Amino acid sequence: MNEAATDNKALHRFELVIDGATAFAEYRLTNGGTEFYHTVVPEALGGKGVGSRLVKSVLDQMRARGTKIKPTCPFFKAFLGKHPEYQDVVIG
């Protein structure tokens, strides 16, 4: 599945809607980048790889924008630990 997360700027989060349920990654803008601090995957979508698809979409979009991220969310940190190909998007 290649669905792209949508940047809901009003709520400061990227959203991925699947089967009527919304997974999201909350962010705040910081000096020099974007901090991702909280990720939510509804129980109905749990165990289906939705969180990973959400984070991958976010990272691909950040890379395309030329924006660096600061991952303080444990889910983002875990994903990045398994996917070193995204280190160019990470601050520091």
C-alpha positions in Angstrom: 0.0 0.0 0.0 1.4 3.4 -1.0 -1.1 5.7 0.6 0.4 9.0 1.7 -0.2 10.7 5.1 -1.8 14.1 4.9 -0.3 17.0 6.8 -3.2 18.5 8.9 -1.5 21.8 9.7 -4.4 23.0 11.8 -3.9 20.2 14.2 -0.1 19.9 13.8 -0.2 16.2 12.8 0.2 13.9 9.8 -2.8 11.7 9.4 -3.3 8.4 7.6 -7.0 7.3 7.3 -7.6 3.6 6.8 -11.0 1.9 6.9 -12.5 5.0 8.6 -9.9 5.1 11.4 -7.2 7.7 11.6 -3.6 7.0 12.7 -1.6 10.2 13.3 1.8 11.5 14.2 1.8 14.8 16.1 4.6 17.4 15.6 5.7 20.8 16.6 7.9 23.2 14.6 11.3 23.9 16.2 14.4 25.9 15.3 15.9 24.0 12.4 13.3 21.3 12.0 10.2 19.5 13.0 9.9 17.5 16.2 7.7 14.4 16.1 6.7 13.7 19.7 3.6 11.4 19.6 2.2 8.7 17.3 -1.2 7.1 17.7 -2.5 4.1 15.9 -6.2 3.2 16.7 -6.7 -0.3 18.2 -8.7 -1.3 15.1 -5.6 -0.7 13.0 -3.1 -2.2 15.4 -0.7 -5.0 14.3 -1.2 -4.2 10.6 1.9 -2.2 9.9 -0.1 1.1 9.8 2.3 2.9 12.2 5.3 2.0 10.1 3.5 3.1 6.9 2.6 6.4 8.6 6.1 7.1 9.7 7.6 6.1 6.3 5.2 8.5 4.5 6.1 11.3 7.0 9.8 10.7 6.5 9.5 10.6 2.7 7.6 13.9 2.7 10.1 15.6 5.1 12.9 14.4 2.8 11.1 15.8 -0.3 10.6 19.2 1.5 14.2 19.3 2.6 13.1 19.4 6.2 15.0 17.7 9.1 13.2 16.0 11.9 13.8 15.6 15.6 12.3 12.2 16.6 11.3 12.3 20.3 8.4 9.8 19.9 9.5 6.3 20.8 7.8 4.9 17.8 9.7 7.2 15.4 13.0 6.3 17.2 12.3 2.6 16.9 11.4 2.9 13.2 14.6 4.9 12.5 16.6 2.4 14.4 15.5 -0.3 11.9 15.7 2.0 8.8 19.1 3.7 8.7 18.3 4.8 5.1 16.4 7.7 6.7 19.2 9.1 8.9 19.7 12.0 6.4 16.4 13.4 7.5 17.2 13.3 11.2 18.7 16.4 13.0 22.1 15.7 14.6 
